[in-house]
């Protein structure tokens, strides 16, 4: 009988400002098991998700984003949650107003992630998954 290893979750609180992506990259780079090509993709795609949340946001010290890393033996799932855009994954993907790289940041997520999407009713979330 094979027993699957439990998923290890870690949540990082980030300022809801332009500094969020840099803070997230430092924290993610220090996360065990996120190295090489997988680590590069996690850093890039996480930055793109964060950009969706902080675009056009007036910095306020009381607002935070939560970046959750769920690392399992077969995959890594990153979720960014907070007071963000309330839109479907399809609407965000095809919006020219989506920040980062001239509006094409989520198209990078769409091409590089094995899966991604949005969720939330009270707390908006955007997530992606990468297989190991």
Secondary structure by P-SEA (a helix, b strand, c coil): ccccccbbbbbbbbccccaaaaaaaaaaaaccccccaaaaaaaaaaaaaaaaaaccccccccbbbbbbbbbcccbbbbbbbcccccccaaaaaaccccccccccaaaaaaacccccccccccbbbbbccccc
